[in-house]
Every structure is written in structure tokens, then in C-alpha cells.
Amino acid sequence: MENNNNILQQISKKLSILIALALQGEKDAVGVKENVARLIRFGLTDSEIAEILGTTSGTVSVAKARIKKAGSK
């Protein structure tokens, strides 16, 4: 069972790397808010999004609040 958890953690890490690489080219072209909006759709936590984007969970939280505010206008 422990081996399965280790394998799942490795897969998760590799997927995070792939997502980060996919967004890398667009990271500068679009802002953090746009990338956060994209990743929210996948049900990721603030910490997971922050890790992928190379930022803090606080920055992700602020971006999410701004997205929500913009959507309510």
C-alpha cells in the first residue's frame, strides 16, 4: 500500500511539472489571474496552483478573490 502511495505522489509531481511547463510559455503573456482561472477549473487547491505557477498560496487566494469579484459585476 505504501508503494502505491509513493507511485501516486510521483505521478502527481510529474503532472504538476507538465502543467507548469505547458503554462510557462503563457505565464508572461497572461497574468497570474488568468492562469489561476484556468487551473481552478481542474479543482486544484490554492497550494497546488501556487506550486504550479511558482508563487504563493496567498497570491493565488488574492487572484481568486479578484476573479470572483469581476464575475459578480
C-alpha positions in Angstrom: 0.0 0.0 0.0 2.8 2.4 0.8 4.4 1.6 -2.5 1.1 2.7 -4.3 1.1 6.0 -2.4 4.7 6.6 -3.4 3.9 5.9 -7.0 0.8 8.2 -6.9 2.9 11.0 -5.3 5.5 10.7 -8.1 2.8 10.8 -10.8 1.2 13.8 -9.1 4.6 15.6 -9.1 5.2 14.8 -12.7 1.8 16.0 -13.7 2.4 19.3 -11.9 5.6 19.7 -13.8 3.9 19.1 -17.1 1.2 21.6 -16.3 3.7 24.2 -15.2 5.7 23.6 -18.4 2.5 24.0 -20.5 1.7 27.3 -18.8 5.3 28.6 -18.9 5.0 30.0 -22.4 1.8 31.8 -21.5 2.9 32.8 -18.0 4.3 36.1 -19.2 1.8 36.6 -21.9 -1.1 36.4 -19.5 -1.2 37.3 -15.9 -1.4 35.2 -12.8 -5.1 35.8 -12.5 -5.7 34.3 -15.9 -3.6 31.2 -15.2 -5.3 30.8 -11.8 -8.7 31.0 -13.5 -7.6 28.2 -15.9 -6.3 26.0 -13.0 -9.4 26.5 -10.8 -11.4 24.6 -13.4 -9.4 21.5 -12.6 -10.4 21.6 -8.9 -6.9 22.3 -7.7 -6.2 23.8 -4.2 -4.6 27.2 -3.7 -1.4 25.4 -2.7 -1.4 23.2 -5.8 -2.0 26.2 -8.1 0.7 28.1 -6.3 3.2 25.3 -6.7 2.4 25.0 -10.4 2.7 28.8 -11.0 5.7 29.2 -8.8 4.0 31.7 -6.5 2.5 31.7 -3.0 -1.0 30.4 -2.0 -1.7 33.9 -0.8 -1.2 35.3 -4.3 -3.5 32.6 -5.6 -6.1 33.5 -3.0 -6.0 37.2 -3.9 -6.3 36.3 -7.6 -9.3 34.0 -6.9 -11.0 36.9 -4.9 -10.4 39.2 -7.9 -11.8 36.7 -10.3 -14.9 36.2 -8.1 -15.3 40.0 -7.8 -15.0 40.5 -11.5 -17.6 37.8 -12.1 -20.1 39.4 -9.9 -20.1 42.7 -11.8 
